[in-house]
Amino acid sequence: MKSLQYLFIILASGYLLFSCTSCGTPEPEDIDLGINYYPLEVGKFRIYKVDSIIYDNKNNTIVQDTNSFFLKEELTDTIRDNQGNLVYTLERFERADINDTWRVKDVYGVTLIDYQLHTVEENQRFIKLVYPVGVDVAPWNGNTFIDEFTTVDIAGESIEIFKGWLYEYSEVDVPMQIQSIVFDSTLTVIQASEDNLIEYRYSTETYARGVGLIKKDMQILNTQCYNCGTDTWEEKAEKGFILKQEIIDYN
C-alpha cells in the first residue's frame, strides 16, 4: 500500500512540474508581434492632410512652392505575386479640398514576408516594419532593394533621396495625439537622420495599432551654402522638399 502511495506522489509531482513548465512557455500564437500596427484587411482606409514645400530654383532665385491636399489610402483587393505571396492592393486618391471628388493618384502593394512588412511604392520596394516590434530591435536596411544613389527629379533638379537611410524603432507602444485623434499605442520608425554641410536627410513614420500609418515627416534637402551660420535647413535649402502627412480619419 505504501508503495502505491509513493508512486501516486511521484506521478502527481511530475504532472505539476509538467503543468508549470507548459504554463511558463507561451504558444507562438500568444506572442504579441505587433503585426496589428499595420492591419491587412480589404476595406480598411485612412485619410490624411498633406502639406509640402518644394524648393525650386527659378532664374537663380530659390522659390518655396507650398502645396496642401488630402490623401486617401484604401486596401481594395488582394493578388498573388510571382513568389506566391499574398499582396494587398493599396489604392491612393487625392483631392485638393475636403469636399472635392477623390481622384485616383496611384496604386501601391503591401505584403507580409518573413515577419517583415513590405510595400511597393512607385516601383520601389521598402521594408517598413519588422516583427516583433520593439525598441531593442536592431536597425535594419529598409531600403535593401533600392540603390541609395538612385536620383529622383524634384522641380527639375536631381537629388539622391535615399542616401544614408537606416531604419530603427525609436518609440513603441506609446500614446500619441494626431490632429484631434488620440491613439493609445503607437510606434515611430526613424528611417533617416543624416546631416552634413550640404545634405540633410530626415524621414520618420508613425503607426498606430489597429490603424496603420498615422503620420509621416520627410525633409530631403540640399544646399551649397557652406557658411550660412545659424540658418536652419528650411532657410538655407536650395533644392529638395519637406513633407508632412497626418491622419484625420480612418475606419
Residue, then its C-alpha position, 0 to 999 in steps of 0.5 A: m500500500k505504501s508503495l502505491q502511495y509513493l508512486f501516486i506522489i511521484l506521478a502527481s509531482g511530475y504532472l505539476l512540474f509538467s503543468c508549470t513548465s507548459c504554463g511558463t512557455p507561451e504558444p507562438e500564437d500568444i506572442d504579441l508581434g505587433i503585426n496589428y500596427y499595420p492591419l491587412e484587411v480589404g476595406k480598411f482606409r485612412i485619410y490624411k492632410v498633406d502639406s509640402i514645400i518644394y524648393d525650386n530654383k527659378n532664374n537663380t532665385i530659390v522659390q518655396d512652392t507650398n502645396s496642401f491636399f488630402l490623401k486617401e489610402e484604401l486596401t481594395d483587393t488582394i493578388r498573388d505575386n510571382q513568389g506566391n505571396l499574398v499582396y494587398t492592393l493599396e489604392r491612393f486618391e487625392r483631392a485638393d479640398i475636403n469636399d472635392t471628388w477623390r481622384v485616383k493618384d496611384v496604386y501601391g502593394v503591401t505584403l507580409i514576408d518573413y515577419q517583415l512588412h513590405t510595400v511597393e511604392e512607385n516601383q520601389r520596394f521598402i521594408k517598413l516594419v519588422y516583427p516583433v516590434g520593439v525598441d531593442v530591435a536592431p536597425w535594419n536596411g529598409n531600403t535593401f532593394i533600392d540603390e541609395f544613389t538612385t536620383v529622383d527629379i524634384a522641380g527639375e533638379s536631381i537629388e539622391i533621396f535615399k542616401g544614408w537611410l537606416y531604419e530603427y524603432s525609436e518609440v513603441d507602444v506609446p500614446m500619441q495625439i494626431q490632429s484631434i485623434v488620440f491613439d493609445s499605442t503607437l510606434t515611430v520608425i526613424q528611417a533617416s537622420e543624416d546631416n552634413l554641410i550640404e545634405y540633410r536627410y530626415s524621414t520618420e513614420t508613425y503607426a498606430r495599432g489597429v490603424g496603420l500609418i498615422k503620420k509621416d515627416m520627410q525633409i530631403l534637402n540640399t544646399q551649397c551654402y557652406n557658411c550660412g551660420t545659424d540658418t536652419w535647413e528650411e532657410k538655407a535649402e536650395k533644392g529638395f522638399i519637406l513633407k508632412q502627412e497626418i491622419i484625420d480619419y480612418n475606419 
